[in-house]
Every structure is written in C-alpha cells, then in structure tokens.
Amino acid sequence: MATLELKQIRKTYDDTEVIHGVDLLIESGEFCVFVGPSGCGKSTLLRMIAGLEDITAGDVEIEGEVVSQVPAAQRGLAMVFQSYALYPHMTVRQNLSFGLENLRMSKEEIDSRVAEAARMLQIEELLQRRPGQLSGGQRQRVAIGRTVVREPKVFLFDEPLSNLDAELRVAMRGEIAALHQRLGNTMVYVTHDQVEAMTMADKIAVMRAGIIEQYGSPLDLYNFPANLFVAGFIGSPRMNFISGTIASRTDKTVTLALVGDHRVSLDAKRFGGDVGEEIEMGVRANHLEIAKSDKDADLRFEVNAVEQLGGETYLYGTVGGAVPFTVNVQGQSKIAAGDTVPVKLSAELVHVFSKRSTLSLLQTA
C-alpha cells in the first residue's frame, strides 16, 4: 500500500493547457475514482501518474518520494488498459508471467504468483487458452491478473469496463471492488460512468476541463454537491434544476420565487444568499412525491412520458411550462402522459445554487 500525492500538476500541449494545477492526496489503501465527461483530462492525469505522459509542471509523489522523472517501469505501479493489451500469440499463463520473466524472477516465484492471481480471479481453467479464445470478461480478468502478479504499490485502471456489455460491467464492478477488499492496495480508477464511481469508490474526484471540481466520498458528493456541475453530474437520474430568485428572507424562512409562479419556503439557517439574488434550485427525482392536492403542492408538474419499471415509476415532463423535470414514484402509478399533477418536495433535501458563481448556498458551518 502507498500514499499517492499530486502537487500542482499541469499538462500543456503546445500553447494549450489541459490540466490546470491539480492538487490531490490519495491515502494509502483508498480506492479513488476520477470521473467526468469525455475530454475533461481524467485519462491524461492517470497517464501522468503512470509515467506514460510527461508532466509539464508539478510533482507526483508515491510514499513521499517524488517520481515525476522516474521511468514508468520503475514507479512500482501497474495499469489496466481499456483495450486489455494482451499478447494474442501467448497463452493466459504466458501473458501473466511475461512481465515477471523480464524482471528475472525465479521460476518458483513466478509460478507462485501466477497461481495465486489465477485462483483469486477464478481463471485457473483458462491458463492454457489464448486471448482469442476468451470472452470479454475473461480477457479483462487476465488483464487485471497481469497487474496483480506484479504486486504493485498502486493499481491504475483506465476505463477497464467500457468494452463490456451492461450486465457484465455490473459483475466486473463487483469483482474489482472485491479485489480491492482482498488486496488492500491503493487503486486509482478512471471512468466517465458516474454509477461506476458511486458504487466502487472510497473517494471520487469529479473533473471538468482539467480541474477537480470536488473531491470526497460518494455520499458527500451526492448529498452536498459543491456546485451546479457536480450536482448535475453525480446521481442518476440527473438532478432537476429550476431557476428563480431569493424573494424574501426572515430569521426562520427563506422564500424562493421560481419559474412558473412557484414559491418554495426553506429553512433560512440552511442557506445563504441575499434577497434578489438569482439562483438555481435543485431537487432529485426521488426527493419528490405526488401531493394529495394542489393545496399541499410546491410545483405543478405536466407529465409528458411515463416509464413503468414495476418496482418504481419514472415520470418525465416539465414544470413552469418548459423546465424539464423527472419524478420518481415508488411502485406502479396510474398517472399517464398528458396529466398535470401536484408535486411536493422534501424541503430538507433541496439544494440551492448561486446562478452567478454556480456554487452551493448551503451553510456548512
């Protein structure tokens, strides 16, 4: 196990800076996920950690030792690629042992490590096959096994599940998480899939345009997003947003005037912001419920489509005439497309963001 620290990491291609002074400390044994949209810099950052990309400025430290100028093969890291990168002419056993042979390990040590990795990843019966004879999930296990046998200080994963079908991705997520529990090594994992990030990570770094927007545990990011981007990116389905202003404030209540002549009153102690400030109110689909009457409602919701999933129902539509909204109803619903229904929100679970700065107005003190 090893700590991994990034200090003011920058990456520039010609005159274009794509990583903008990233600082990050990943504690020993943590499973850290870099997540963000395509082009945000997460794979570039991972490749700089691995030594596969030059660092324009800043330092990478492993266990307190600066390794920014150390060759990739000498950093004590092992990386699993999106493409598996297996040798097609070699058997599984040969793929697992090849790197160890280059390190001139004894045959006994190589055999021991290969056998242990194969047992751990349940690929013992595949050792004599070649990659072309394996399924996508089996090839991914072999690629992971090739890193396990090296016993690295830190494991690096670059979107390793993106080539698998949905059902197999779910299964492999569980296997990688279980592997982390067994080994206890520090792991850094890159994905664009926020569901992968939420289900696997100890800590998540949400990236956009070469910076880290927020770093924390999955539930911290879900419950306390720092800004509009994180709020909209973390959570499935996406958080609902509706524009408005802070209409009034007392010692106890802050009232929001929202699009469509809606007004919502919240606990003034929870939120900052001045009267007249433009805001975006955010609320998740599962923090809304169908009200018993218009009198009990906070919003009027026009239903455009209904998705019945048996155990739950998703209603898609608009509020205020044109603002897209999603409502999650537990169980089955008789609501149909074309209906207009009263919706009540859980005031203690509402988020409010400054429209100008995009930052959360939640009072954390």
C-alpha positions in Angstrom: 0.0 0.0 0.0 1.2 3.5 -0.7 0.0 7.1 -0.5 -0.2 9.0 -3.8 0.0 12.8 -3.9 -0.3 15.2 -6.8 1.2 18.6 -6.3 0.2 21.4 -8.8 0.2 19.0 -11.7 0.0 20.8 -15.1 -0.1 19.5 -18.6 0.3 21.6 -21.7 0.1 20.7 -25.4 1.8 23.4 -27.4 0.1 26.6 -26.1 -3.0 24.8 -24.7 -3.1 23.8 -21.0 -5.3 20.8 -20.4 -4.5 20.1 -16.7 -4.6 23.2 -14.6 -2.6 22.8 -11.4 -4.2 19.7 -9.8 -3.6 19.0 -6.1 -4.8 15.7 -4.7 -3.8 13.4 -1.8 -4.9 9.7 -2.1 -4.4 7.9 1.2 -2.8 4.5 1.4 -5.3 1.8 0.6 -8.0 4.0 -0.8 -10.0 3.3 -4.0 -10.1 6.7 -5.8 -12.1 7.2 -8.9 -11.6 10.0 -11.4 -14.9 10.7 -13.1 -16.0 13.3 -15.6 -17.3 13.9 -19.1 -15.2 13.0 -22.1 -12.3 15.4 -22.6 -12.1 16.5 -19.0 -8.5 15.3 -18.6 -9.0 12.3 -16.3 -7.1 9.8 -18.5 -4.4 12.3 -19.1 -4.0 12.7 -15.4 -3.8 9.0 -14.9 -1.2 8.6 -17.6 0.9 11.2 -16.0 0.7 9.3 -12.7 1.8 6.2 -14.6 4.7 7.9 -16.3 3.2 7.4 -19.8 2.7 11.2 -20.3 5.3 13.9 -19.5 4.4 16.3 -16.7 4.7 20.0 -17.8 4.8 21.2 -14.2 4.3 19.9 -10.7 5.2 16.7 -8.9 3.8 13.1 -8.4 4.8 11.6 -5.1 4.5 8.0 -4.1 5.0 7.2 -0.4 6.6 10.7 -0.1 9.1 10.1 -2.9 9.0 12.4 -6.0 8.7 10.1 -9.1 7.9 12.7 -11.7 11.2 12.0 -13.6 11.3 8.2 -12.8 10.6 5.9 -15.7 7.2 4.3 -15.8 8.6 0.8 -15.2 10.4 1.9 -12.0 7.5 3.6 -10.3 6.0 0.5 -8.7 2.7 0.9 -10.5 0.6 -1.4 -12.6 -2.0 -0.3 -15.1 -5.1 -2.0 -16.7 -6.0 -0.5 -20.0 -9.3 -0.2 -21.8 -8.1 -2.4 -24.6 -6.8 -5.2 -22.4 -3.5 -5.1 -24.3 -2.9 -8.8 -24.1 -0.4 -10.6 -26.3 -2.6 -12.6 -28.8 0.0 -15.3 -29.5 0.6 -16.1 -25.9 -1.4 -18.3 -23.5 -3.0 -16.8 -20.5 -0.3 -18.2 -18.3 2.4 -16.7 -20.6 0.6 -13.3 -20.5 0.6 -13.4 -16.7 4.2 -14.4 -16.4 5.8 -12.4 -19.2 6.4 -9.2 -17.1 7.8 -11.2 -14.2 10.2 -13.0 -16.5 11.5 -9.7 -17.8 12.2 -8.8 -14.1 14.3 -12.0 -14.0 12.3 -13.5 -11.1 12.8 -17.2 -10.3 10.5 -19.8 -11.9 9.2 -20.8 -8.5 8.3 -17.2 -7.6 6.6 -16.6 -11.0 4.7 -19.9 -10.7 3.5 -19.0 -7.2 2.3 -15.5 -8.2 0.6 -16.7 -11.4 -1.2 -19.5 -9.5 -2.4 -17.1 -6.7 -3.6 -14.5 -9.2 -5.4 -17.1 -11.3 -7.1 -18.5 -8.1 -8.1 -15.0 -6.9 -9.6 -14.1 -10.3 -11.1 -17.6 -11.0 -9.2 -18.0 -14.3 -7.3 -21.2 -13.3 -9.1 -23.3 -16.1 -8.1 -20.6 -18.7 -4.4 -20.7 -18.2 -3.7 -22.7 -21.4 -6.0 -20.7 -23.7 -5.1 -17.7 -25.9 -6.9 -14.3 -25.7 -8.8 -15.0 -28.9 -10.5 -18.0 -27.2 -11.8 -15.9 -24.3 -14.9 -13.8 -23.7 -14.6 -10.1 -23.0 -15.0 -10.6 -19.3 -12.4 -13.3 -19.2 -9.9 -11.2 -21.1 -10.5 -8.4 -18.6 -9.8 -10.8 -15.7 -6.5 -11.8 -17.4 -5.6 -8.1 -17.9 -6.2 -7.5 -14.2 -4.3 -10.6 -13.3 -1.3 -9.3 -15.2 -1.2 -6.3 -12.8 -1.9 -8.4 -9.7 1.1 -10.7 -10.2 3.4 -7.6 -10.2 2.3 -6.8 -6.6 2.4 -3.0 -7.3 2.3 -0.2 -4.8 -0.6 1.3 -6.7 -3.1 -0.1 -9.3 -4.2 2.2 -12.1 -7.4 1.4 -14.2 -8.2 3.4 -17.4 -11.9 2.8 -18.2 -11.4 -1.0 -18.0 -15.0 -1.9 -18.3 -16.1 0.3 -21.2 -15.8 -2.5 -23.8 -18.1 -4.9 -21.9 -21.9 -5.2 -22.1 -24.1 -3.7 -19.3 -24.7 -6.9 -17.4 -21.0 -7.9 -17.5 -20.0 -4.4 -16.4 -22.1 -4.7 -13.3 -20.5 -8.1 -12.5 -16.9 -6.9 -13.1 -17.5 -3.8 -10.9 -18.2 -6.2 -8.1 -15.2 -8.3 -8.8 -12.8 -5.2 -8.9 -14.3 -3.9 -5.6 -13.9 -7.4 -4.0 -10.3 -7.5 -5.3 -9.6 -4.2 -3.6 -11.0 -5.5 -0.4 -8.8 -8.6 -0.5 -5.6 -6.8 -1.5 -6.0 -3.5 0.3 -3.8 -1.7 -2.3 -4.2 1.9 -3.3 -6.2 2.0 -6.5 -6.9 4.8 -9.0 -9.8 4.2 -11.5 -10.9 6.4 -14.4 -14.4 6.3 -15.8 -17.0 8.5 -17.4 -19.8 6.5 -15.8 -20.8 8.1 -12.5 -22.7 5.0 -11.5 -19.4 3.1 -11.6 -17.8 5.8 -9.5 -20.6 5.8 -6.9 -20.7 2.1 -6.4 -16.9 1.4 -6.3 -15.1 4.4 -4.8 -13.9 5.3 -1.4 -13.3 8.8 -2.8 -14.3 10.4 -6.0 -12.6 13.3 -7.9 -15.1 14.9 -10.2 -13.2 16.5 -13.1 -14.2 19.1 -15.6 -11.9 20.9 -18.1 -8.7 19.9 -16.5 -9.6 20.8 -12.9 -11.1 18.8 -9.9 -14.4 20.4 -9.1 -14.9 18.4 -5.9 -13.2 15.5 -4.1 -14.9 13.4 -1.4 -16.8 10.3 -0.6 -19.6 9.2 -2.9 -22.3 10.2 -0.4 -20.7 13.5 0.4 -20.8 14.4 -3.3 -24.3 13.1 -3.6 -25.7 14.9 -0.5 -23.5 18.0 -0.5 -22.5 18.9 -4.1 -20.2 21.9 -4.1 -21.6 23.4 -7.3 -24.1 23.1 -10.1 -21.8 20.9 -12.2 -21.2 18.3 -9.5 -24.9 18.3 -8.6 -25.9 17.6 -12.2 -23.2 15.0 -12.8 -23.5 12.9 -9.7 -26.7 10.9 -9.3 -28.9 9.0 -11.6 -31.3 10.3 -12.9 -29.8 13.8 -13.2 -30.8 16.3 -10.5 -33.7 18.6 -11.5 -33.0 22.3 -11.7 -35.4 25.3 -11.8 -34.4 29.0 -12.0 -35.6 31.7 -9.7 -34.6 34.4 -7.2 -34.5 34.8 -3.4 -37.8 36.6 -2.9 -37.6 37.2 0.8 -35.8 36.2 4.0 -36.6 36.2 7.7 -34.8 34.7 10.6 -36.6 31.4 10.1 -37.5 31.2 6.4 -36.0 32.0 3.0 -38.6 32.1 0.2 -37.7 31.3 -3.4 -39.7 32.7 -6.3 -39.4 30.2 -9.1 -40.2 30.0 -12.8 -43.9 29.4 -13.4 -45.1 31.5 -10.4 -44.0 28.7 -8.0 -42.9 29.7 -4.5 -40.9 27.5 -2.1 -40.1 28.3 1.5 -37.0 26.7 3.1 -35.1 26.9 6.4 -33.2 30.2 6.4 -30.5 28.6 8.6 -29.6 26.1 5.8 -28.9 28.6 3.0 -27.1 31.8 2.5 -27.7 34.4 -0.3 -29.2 37.8 -0.5 -32.7 38.9 -1.3 -33.0 39.4 -5.1 -30.1 37.0 -5.9 -30.7 34.8 -8.9 -30.5 31.1 -8.0 -31.0 27.6 -9.3 -33.0 25.3 -7.1 -32.0 21.6 -7.4 -34.0 18.6 -6.2 -33.5 14.9 -7.0 -36.2 12.8 -8.7 -36.5 10.5 -5.6 -36.9 13.5 -3.3 -40.2 14.5 -4.9 -43.6 12.9 -4.3 -47.1 13.3 -5.7 -49.1 15.6 -3.4 -52.6 14.8 -2.3 -54.0 18.1 -3.5 -52.9 21.4 -5.1 -53.0 23.0 -1.6 -50.2 20.6 -0.5 -48.1 21.1 -3.6 -45.0 23.0 -4.2 -44.9 22.6 -8.0 -47.3 21.8 -10.8 -45.9 19.0 -13.0 -47.0 18.4 -16.6 -46.3 14.7 -17.5 -45.0 14.0 -21.0 -43.9 10.4 -20.7 -44.2 7.5 -18.2 -41.6 4.8 -17.6 -43.1 1.8 -15.7 -40.3 -0.4 -14.2 -42.6 -2.5 -11.9 -41.0 -1.6 -8.6 -40.8 2.1 -9.4 -42.1 4.5 -12.0 -40.3 7.4 -13.6 -42.4 10.4 -14.8 -40.8 12.8 -17.3 -42.3 16.2 -18.0 -42.0 19.9 -17.3 -42.7 22.5 -14.6 -43.2 26.2 -15.3 -44.2 25.4 -18.9 -40.8 24.4 -20.2 -38.4 23.3 -17.4 -37.5 19.6 -17.8 -38.3 17.6 -14.7 -38.2 13.9 -13.6 -40.2 12.5 -10.7 -39.5 9.0 -9.3 -42.6 7.3 -7.8 -42.2 4.1 -5.8 -44.3 1.2 -7.1 -46.6 1.4 -10.0 -48.5 4.5 -11.0 -51.8 5.2 -12.8 -50.5 8.6 -13.9 -50.4 8.9 -17.7 -48.8 11.2 -20.3 -50.8 14.4 -20.6 -51.7 14.5 -16.9 -50.9 17.6 -14.8 -50.2 16.6 -11.2 -49.3 18.4 -7.9 -45.8 17.7 -6.7 -44.4 18.1 -3.2 -40.7 18.3 -2.4 -38.7 17.3 0.7 -37.6 20.8 1.8 -34.7 19.4 3.9 -33.3 17.7 0.7 -33.5 20.7 -1.6 -30.3 22.3 -3.0 -29.8 26.0 -3.9 -27.0 27.3 -6.0 -26.0 30.9 -7.0 -26.6 31.4 -10.6 -23.7 33.8 -10.9 -21.0 31.7 -9.2 -22.7 28.3 -9.6 -21.6 27.5 -6.0 -23.9 25.9 -3.4 -25.5 28.3 -1.0 -25.8 25.6 1.7 -24.5 26.8 5.0 -21.9 24.2 6.1 -21.0 25.7 9.4 
